[in-house]
Amino acid sequence: MPAADGTVYVELDNNTGSVYPLPHTFSFANDSRHTLTVLNTTLSATSGARYVWNEWTHSSLQWTPALMMQTPFMLFNYTGSSDGGAFTAKFDKQFQYTLTFKDAAGNPLAPNPTSVIMSSSSSTITTSSYSGQWLSATSWTVTSATWEGYQGALLAPVPIDLTSASATANVAVSAYSASVKVVDKLNNAIQGASVTITFANTTSRMFTTNSQGLVQLGDIPVGPYSAHVSYQGQDQGTWSEDASVASLSTVTLNVGGTTSTPVVSAIVLLTIFGVALFLILLAIKVRRPSLPPKI
C-alpha cells in the first residue's frame, strides 16, 4: 500500500504497548519466536480507494491468511534477499462500481436484472448488487445478465475500468418494448379478447384487450413470443411475434367483415315489406263496396 494512501499498524506479541507502523524492521533475539497482528483491516484512502485485508506473504507465497502471523524461530535473517525477502502484510485495493441498465432501445430498464456475472483476469463474481459496490482495482467486464428468468440477456459485454478510480457502466439488456393489437377483418379494434402471451423464458401471462384492442406487454426478454387469442369463447389461434423486429404486432381475427350486416339488413327489409303488403291488402278488403241488393 502506498504510504500516501494510509498506514498499517501491527501489534507485537499481543502487547498493546508495542504497536508499530509498517514498514518496520524488527530485531529479535536468536532462537526466539514472536507474533505480529495487523490492527487495521480496512483503510480508506483519499484517492477514493479502499484497502481490505488479504494475507501475510513471504517469498511471494502465502504465510497465513489470519491477521496474526507467527514468525519462525530466529535462527538467521529471514528477511534477507536470499531468504525470501520481507514478510508482507498484503491488502487488496478496491474501487466502487455502479451499474445502470437500459433496454435495447436505450430506455431505462425496470426491473433490474436478478443477477449479473462480472469477470476480471483473475476472478469471476455473480452479483445482484449494483450501486456503490467494491471490487478489486483492476479491469472488469460484465459478461452475462439474467433478466425476467432469461439467462444470457446481455446485448453485449460491457467493460468497467476500476484500475485507478471508481466507475459507472450502463449495461444494455436484450429487452424489447412490446404490445399486441387485436382487430377484426374490417380492422376494427376488438375489446375483451383474451390474449395469452408465452415469452422466450417459457413463462406465460394472460391479458385482456382494452377498448382500443390493445394489450401492453412492457419490456419483454429477447424479443420472440407467441400470442394465443380467444374471443367470445372461441379459440382464434396462435401467432408468433418478435418484438425485436416490431414493437407493435397486429393480430387479425376471422370475425366481423362484410357478410353479416347485409344479411341482417335484408331480413329487416323483407320483414318491413311483408308487413306493409299485409296492411295494404287489409285496407283494400275493408274498403270493398257491398254488393247491390237483389230484386
C-alpha positions as CSV (number, residue, x, y, z in Angstrom):
1,M,0.0,0.0,0.0
2,P,1.4,3.4,-0.9
3,A,2.3,5.5,2.2
4,A,0.1,8.3,0.8
5,D,-3.0,6.1,1.0
6,G,-2.6,5.1,4.6
7,T,-0.6,3.4,7.3
8,V,-0.9,-0.1,8.6
9,Y,-0.2,-0.8,12.2
10,V,0.8,-4.1,13.8
11,E,1.0,-5.2,17.4
12,L,3.9,-7.2,18.7
13,D,3.4,-10.3,20.9
14,N,-0.2,-9.2,21.9
15,N,1.3,-6.3,23.7
16,T,-0.9,-3.2,23.4
17,G,2.1,-1.1,24.3
18,S,4.1,-2.4,21.4
19,V,2.4,-1.1,18.2
20,Y,4.4,-0.2,15.1
21,P,3.6,1.3,11.7
22,L,4.6,-0.6,8.7
23,P,7.1,-0.9,7.1
24,H,9.2,-1.7,10.2
25,T,12.3,-3.8,10.7
26,F,12.3,-5.9,13.9
27,S,15.4,-7.2,15.6
28,F,14.7,-10.4,17.6
29,A,16.9,-12.5,19.9
30,N,18.3,-15.7,18.5
31,D,16.1,-18.8,19.0
32,S,13.1,-16.6,19.9
33,R,9.6,-16.7,18.2
34,H,7.1,-13.9,18.0
35,T,3.7,-12.8,16.7
36,L,2.6,-9.8,14.7
37,T,-1.0,-8.8,14.5
38,V,-2.5,-6.4,11.9
39,L,-4.7,-3.9,13.7
40,N,-6.5,-2.1,10.9
41,T,-8.2,-4.5,8.5
42,T,-9.8,-1.8,6.2
43,L,-8.3,1.5,5.2
44,S,-9.9,4.3,3.2
45,A,-7.6,6.4,1.0
46,T,-8.1,10.0,-0.1
47,S,-8.0,8.7,-3.7
48,G,-11.3,7.0,-3.2
49,A,-9.7,3.6,-2.9
50,R,-10.3,1.2,-0.1
51,Y,-7.8,-1.3,1.1
52,V,-9.0,-4.6,2.6
53,W,-7.0,-7.2,4.5
54,N,-5.9,-10.2,2.5
55,E,-3.0,-12.2,3.9
56,W,0.6,-12.3,5.2
57,T,3.1,-13.4,2.5
58,H,6.7,-14.4,2.4
59,S,8.8,-15.1,-0.7
60,S,5.6,-14.3,-2.8
61,L,3.8,-17.2,-1.1
62,Q,1.0,-17.1,1.5
63,W,2.3,-17.3,5.0
64,T,-1.1,-17.1,6.7
65,P,-4.5,-15.5,5.8
66,A,-5.0,-14.7,9.5
67,L,-4.4,-11.2,10.9
68,M,-1.9,-12.7,13.4
69,M,1.2,-14.2,11.9
70,Q,3.8,-16.2,13.9
71,T,7.4,-15.9,13.0
72,P,9.7,-18.9,12.6
73,F,12.3,-19.4,15.3
74,M,15.0,-16.8,14.9
75,L,18.0,-18.8,13.6
76,F,19.1,-16.4,10.9
77,N,17.9,-13.3,9.0
78,Y,14.7,-14.5,7.4
79,T,14.1,-11.2,5.6
80,G,17.3,-11.1,3.6
81,S,17.0,-11.1,-0.1
82,S,18.5,-14.6,-0.4
83,D,16.0,-15.9,2.2
84,G,12.7,-14.7,0.5
85,G,12.7,-11.1,1.5
86,A,10.4,-9.3,3.9
87,F,7.2,-10.6,5.4
88,T,4.5,-8.6,3.8
89,A,1.0,-7.6,5.1
90,K,-1.0,-7.7,1.9
91,F,-4.1,-5.7,1.3
92,D,-6.5,-5.7,-1.7
93,K,-7.0,-2.3,-3.3
94,Q,-10.6,-1.7,-4.3
95,F,-12.8,0.9,-6.0
96,Q,-16.5,1.2,-6.2
97,Y,-18.6,0.3,-9.2
98,T,-22.2,1.2,-10.1
99,L,-24.2,-0.5,-12.9
100,T,-27.3,1.0,-14.5
101,F,-29.4,-0.8,-17.0
102,K,-31.3,0.0,-20.3
103,D,-33.4,-1.9,-22.7
104,A,-32.5,-2.4,-26.4
105,A,-33.9,1.0,-27.3
106,G,-31.8,2.8,-24.7
107,N,-34.7,3.4,-22.3
108,P,-34.2,2.8,-18.5
109,L,-34.9,-0.9,-17.7
110,A,-37.3,-1.9,-14.9
111,P,-36.9,-4.2,-13.0
112,N,-33.2,-4.6,-12.9
113,P,-31.6,-8.0,-13.8
114,T,-31.8,-10.5,-11.0
115,S,-28.1,-11.1,-11.3
116,V,-25.1,-10.3,-13.5
117,I,-21.7,-12.0,-13.9
118,M,-18.5,-9.9,-13.8
119,S,-15.1,-11.2,-14.8
120,S,-11.5,-10.0,-14.5
121,S,-8.3,-11.7,-15.5
122,S,-8.1,-13.5,-12.2
123,S,-11.6,-13.9,-10.8
124,T,-15.4,-14.1,-11.6
125,I,-18.2,-13.0,-9.4
126,T,-22.0,-13.2,-9.6
127,T,-23.8,-10.2,-8.0
128,S,-27.3,-8.7,-7.6
129,S,-26.0,-5.5,-6.0
130,Y,-25.4,-2.7,-8.4
131,S,-24.8,0.6,-6.6
132,G,-21.7,1.6,-4.8
133,Q,-20.2,-1.9,-4.6
134,W,-16.5,-2.6,-4.0
135,L,-14.3,-4.6,-6.3
136,S,-10.6,-5.2,-6.8
137,A,-8.8,-2.4,-8.6
138,T,-8.5,-3.9,-12.0
139,S,-10.3,-4.1,-15.3
140,W,-13.7,-6.0,-15.2
141,T,-16.2,-7.0,-17.8
142,V,-19.9,-7.6,-17.4
143,T,-20.2,-10.9,-19.3
144,S,-23.7,-12.1,-18.5
145,A,-27.1,-10.9,-17.2
146,T,-30.2,-12.8,-16.1
147,W,-33.4,-10.8,-16.6
148,E,-37.0,-12.0,-16.1
149,G,-35.8,-15.5,-15.8
150,Y,-33.9,-15.5,-19.0
151,Q,-30.1,-16.2,-18.8
152,G,-27.9,-14.6,-21.4
153,A,-30.0,-11.4,-21.7
154,L,-26.9,-9.2,-22.2
155,L,-26.8,-7.5,-25.6
156,A,-23.0,-7.2,-25.5
157,P,-20.2,-7.5,-22.9
158,V,-19.6,-4.2,-21.0
159,P,-16.1,-3.2,-19.7
160,I,-15.7,-1.3,-16.5
161,D,-12.3,0.0,-15.6
162,L,-11.5,0.1,-11.8
163,T,-7.7,0.2,-12.1
164,S,-7.4,3.8,-10.8
165,A,-10.8,5.1,-9.9
166,S,-14.4,4.2,-9.2
167,A,-16.6,3.8,-12.3
168,T,-20.2,3.6,-13.6
169,A,-21.3,1.4,-16.5
170,N,-24.5,1.5,-18.5
171,V,-25.5,-2.1,-19.4
172,A,-27.8,-2.8,-22.3
173,V,-30.1,-5.8,-21.9
174,S,-32.0,-7.6,-24.7
175,A,-35.3,-6.3,-23.5
176,Y,-37.8,-5.0,-26.1
177,S,-41.0,-3.0,-25.7
178,A,-44.0,-5.0,-27.0
179,S,-47.7,-4.6,-27.4
180,V,-50.4,-6.6,-29.3
181,K,-53.5,-5.1,-31.1
182,V,-56.4,-7.4,-31.9
183,V,-58.7,-6.4,-34.8
184,D,-61.5,-7.9,-36.9
185,K,-61.5,-8.3,-40.7
186,L,-62.5,-4.7,-41.1
187,N,-59.6,-3.6,-38.9
188,N,-61.9,-2.6,-36.1
189,A,-60.5,-2.9,-32.6
190,I,-61.8,-5.9,-30.6
191,Q,-62.3,-5.3,-26.9
192,G,-62.4,-8.1,-24.4
193,A,-60.3,-10.7,-26.3
194,S,-58.2,-12.9,-24.1
195,V,-54.6,-13.0,-25.1
196,T,-52.1,-15.5,-23.6
197,I,-48.5,-14.5,-24.1
198,T,-45.7,-17.1,-23.9
199,F,-42.3,-15.4,-23.5
200,A,-38.9,-16.6,-24.6
201,N,-38.2,-17.7,-21.0
202,T,-41.2,-20.1,-21.4
203,T,-43.4,-18.3,-18.8
204,S,-46.9,-17.2,-19.8
205,R,-49.3,-14.4,-18.8
206,M,-52.9,-13.8,-19.8
207,F,-54.2,-10.3,-20.8
208,T,-57.5,-8.8,-21.9
209,T,-57.6,-6.3,-24.7
210,N,-58.8,-2.8,-23.8
211,S,-61.3,-0.6,-25.8
212,Q,-58.6,0.1,-28.4
213,G,-58.0,-3.7,-28.8
214,L,-54.6,-3.3,-27.2
215,V,-52.5,-5.3,-24.7
216,Q,-49.4,-3.5,-23.4
217,L,-46.7,-6.0,-22.5
218,G,-44.0,-3.6,-21.5
219,D,-40.4,-4.8,-21.9
220,I,-40.1,-8.5,-22.7
221,P,-36.9,-10.6,-22.8
222,V,-35.0,-11.3,-26.0
223,G,-37.9,-10.4,-28.4
224,P,-39.7,-13.6,-29.7
225,Y,-43.0,-14.5,-28.1
226,S,-46.3,-16.2,-29.0
227,A,-49.8,-14.8,-28.7
228,H,-52.8,-17.2,-28.2
229,V,-56.1,-15.4,-28.7
230,S,-59.6,-16.4,-27.6
231,Y,-62.7,-14.3,-28.3
232,Q,-66.3,-14.9,-27.2
233,G,-65.4,-18.4,-26.0
234,Q,-63.9,-19.4,-29.4
235,D,-60.2,-20.3,-29.9
236,Q,-58.9,-17.9,-32.6
237,G,-55.4,-19.4,-32.9
238,T,-51.8,-18.6,-32.0
239,W,-49.5,-16.1,-33.6
240,S,-45.7,-16.0,-33.4
241,E,-44.3,-12.5,-33.0
242,D,-40.9,-10.8,-32.4
243,A,-40.6,-7.5,-30.5
244,S,-37.0,-7.1,-31.7
245,V,-38.5,-6.7,-35.2
246,A,-41.6,-4.7,-34.4
247,S,-42.8,-3.4,-31.1
248,L,-46.5,-3.4,-32.1
249,S,-48.0,-6.6,-33.5
250,T,-51.4,-6.6,-35.0
251,V,-53.5,-9.8,-34.8
252,T,-56.5,-10.0,-37.2
253,L,-59.3,-12.4,-36.2
254,N,-61.6,-14.1,-38.7
255,V,-64.6,-12.3,-37.3
256,G,-66.7,-9.4,-38.5
257,G,-66.4,-8.5,-42.1
258,T,-68.9,-7.8,-44.9
259,T,-71.4,-10.7,-44.8
260,S,-73.3,-10.5,-41.5
261,T,-74.5,-6.9,-41.8
262,P,-76.2,-7.1,-45.3
263,V,-77.9,-10.4,-44.3
264,V,-79.4,-8.8,-41.2
265,S,-80.4,-5.7,-43.3
266,A,-82.1,-7.9,-45.9
267,I,-84.1,-9.7,-43.3
268,V,-85.2,-6.5,-41.8
269,L,-86.2,-5.1,-45.2
270,L,-88.2,-8.2,-46.1
271,T,-90.0,-8.1,-42.8
272,I,-90.9,-4.5,-43.3
273,F,-92.1,-5.2,-46.9
274,G,-94.2,-8.1,-45.7
275,V,-95.9,-6.0,-43.0
276,A,-96.6,-3.2,-45.5
277,L,-98.1,-5.6,-48.1
278,F,-100.4,-7.1,-45.4
279,L,-101.6,-3.7,-44.3
280,I,-102.4,-2.7,-48.0
281,L,-104.3,-5.9,-48.6
282,L,-106.2,-5.4,-45.4
283,A,-107.1,-1.9,-46.3
284,I,-108.4,-3.0,-49.7
285,K,-110.6,-5.6,-48.2
286,V,-112.0,-3.2,-45.7
287,R,-112.9,-0.6,-48.3
288,R,-114.5,-3.1,-50.8
289,P,-118.1,-1.8,-51.5
290,S,-121.0,-4.1,-50.6
291,L,-123.0,-5.8,-53.4
292,P,-126.3,-4.2,-54.5
293,P,-129.5,-5.8,-53.2
294,K,-131.1,-8.5,-55.3
295,I,-134.7,-7.8,-56.6
